[in-house]
Amino acid sequence: MKKIFNRAMTVLVLIAAPIAAHAEKIAVVDMQSVFQQLPQREQVSKTLKAEFGDRVANVQKMQEELRGMLEKQQRDGALMSKSQKTEMVRKMESIKSKLQLKGKALDEDMRRRQGEEQNKLLAKVQKAINAIALKENYDLVLQRGAVIYVKPTSDISAKVVKALSKG
């Protein structure tokens, strides 16, 4: 695995070196930092909570119901008849399987929607980066993780966040 990583990094350096050598003005953007500071991130979070709130509450209600039944089984199990125990176990298994299905579907839907919203934000970030690069005549903009060292004046992350905060 290390060999593959080292080879990939070597290829990346060999490809990027000639490009960077011809670029006169280079900027860097810390995408992780930009995404953490985006004001739109809070709005996306609120939107997703509103969209999935009822389903999350339903799953939580089912979890509480199952937990209550488990407690009742432990508390009253010695006093229950065999048929009552069997009926309770079947009911718990039914709830458990429904809970697993609903939980998995909810998780998948939430991930999909979160991905959609992140892609929308990514497009806005890319647009802001392009606008700053054109305005300030940058020849090349790299992601912060792709470089070992950069002068603080070449990091345009704060400018990207500022541009996205305005509009």
ABEGO torsion letter per residue (X at the ends): XAAAAAAAAAAAAAAAAAAAAABABBBBBBAAAAAAABAAAAAAAAAAAAAAAAAAAAAAAAAAAAAAAAAAAAAAAAABBAAAAAAAAAAAAAAAAAAAAAAAAAAAAAAAAAAAAAAAAAAAAAAAAAAAAAAAGBABBBBAAABABBBAAABAAAAAAAAAAAX
